[in-house]
């Protein structure tokens, strides 16, 4: 009887977070991603941050940043004028050459290179064919990227482009209602999508063969009002989307506190993966990148934390059991 009671107590302690016996808890996963992935100085900065802390990130690349002015004339997104992009194009071949070096070295370092489409258009009303056209442009642009700037591509580049780009995030987190975008993603060879927004950290869901992740709403500020865990949303809340370097330190502290609170809740609780999103723009004097650096430096070196890419996270989540089949989501 004592042995049965002991075994039951031990089994219970292994399942309850915070108990002395909770040695079999899964690692706390943290997934940091960057949209756009263009500025070469921030490529270097993010790669150095990751290397220093044993982290691996996900870069959602906009392909117009591999298009020079000549290529610009041939690009046409669905329902847009020829040569139009909401995020611009590369300024010259040397910039593209440096960017390609950063992309390739990030891949070799274990980071996830993924797609953010090309011209950063709101595809909420796009059809499956529209998405397919944009995905095909992304693929073709990367296939020919080195040749387009008169560089010899590294061995393995074509394999990365054809088989190593697994994920997509829709610009503006604006996913098409219904199945059109998902169907186009599947045909394009993607295995995961990171375009959702969830009411808090949640496990991914599987939809028609695509694993779907969502950036969570997290409490922020003195009243802990929920906000999407992304730098641009903080920028809009803190300064109405206008650059304010004078209050940069205050914005940094508020953001770090929000990130850390969201992390601590999962770390000391059920250890649902925490996802946070950023851009290759240092808004409000770099406040959000500094807050990110503080978080990564604090948590990613811990033995029971893994700061990983989305591609790395998927098998780690699957190893815990069946993917969640329901979530509360909304787009932007």
C-alpha positions, 0 to 999 in steps of 0.5 A, a space after each residue: 500500500 505504501 509503495 502504491 501511494 509513493 508511486 502515485 505521489 511521484 507520478 503526480 509530482 512529475 506532472 505538476 509544474 513547480 513541484 520538486 519532482 518536476 524534472 520531466 517538464 518539457 523545455 520552455 520553447 521561445 520562438 523569435 522571428 523577424 519580418 522583412 529581413 532586409 537591413 544588413 546591419 540588423 542581419 549582423 546584429 541579430 546573428 550576433 545576438 543569437 550566437 552569443 546566447 545559443 539561440 536560433 531565429 526565424 527570418 521571414 524574408 520579403 523577396 523584393 529586397 533581392 530585386 534591383 532596379 532592373 528586376 523591379 520593372 518586371 515584378 507585379 503582385 496580384 492586382 497591383 501595378 507593375 513595379 510596385 512594392 509596399 516595402 520598396 526594393 534593394 537599392 543596388 547590387 552590392 546591397 543584395 550581395 551582402 544580404 545574400 551572404 547574410 541569408 546564407 550564413 544565417 542558414 548555415 548557423 541553423 536559423 530558419 529562412 522562411 517567406 514573407 512573400 514579396 511586395 508586402 501586400 494585404 492578401 486578405 482578398 486574394 484567391 488561391 491563384 493569387 497566392 500561388 503567383 506571389 509564392 512562385 515569384 518568391 521562389 524564382 527570385 531566390 532561385 536566381 538571386 546570386 546569378 542576378 548580381 553576378 555572383 557564384 552561388 554557394 553549393 547547397 543554395 538551390 537545395 535550400 530554395 527548393 527544399 529548405 524554406 518551410 514556413 510563411 507569414 502573411 504580410 500584416 498577419 492578413 490571412 485569407 479567410 477560408 482555404 485559399 491561402 492554405 491550399 496555395 501554401 501546401 502547393 508551394 511546399 510550405 509545411 507551416 504558417 505563422 500568420 495567426 494571432 491568438 488570445 495568449 500563447 497556444 500550441 499550433 494547430 494543423 489545418 489541411 496539412 499546414 501547421 499554423 502558429 499564432 503570435 499571442 496577445 500578451 499583457 503590457 503596460 501599467 494596466 496590462 492591456 493585451 497587445 500582440 507580441 510584436 514590436 510594431 504593435 508596441 510602437 503604435 501603442 507607445 508613440 502612435 507609430 511616430 518615432 520618439 527617441 526621447 522616451 526610448 528607455 521607458 519604451 524598452 523597459 515596458 516592452 521587456 517587462 511585458 516579454 518577461 512576464 509572458 515568458 515567466 507565466 509559461 516557464 512556471 506554468 504549462 510551458 506553452 511555447 512563447 512566440 514574439 515577432 520583430 521587424 528589421 527596423 529599430 523603432 523608437 530608437 531601438 527600444 524593442 530590439 534592446 528589450 529583445 536582447 535583454 530577454 534573449 540574454 536572460 532566458 536562452 542560456 538556461 538549460 531548460 529553455 530552448 530558443 529555436 526556429 519554427 522548424 526546430 520547434 515543430 518536432 519538439 512540440 510533436 514529441 509532446 503528443 498530438 498537436 492541438 486541434 482547436 485555438 481562438 484566432 483572429 487576423 489583423 
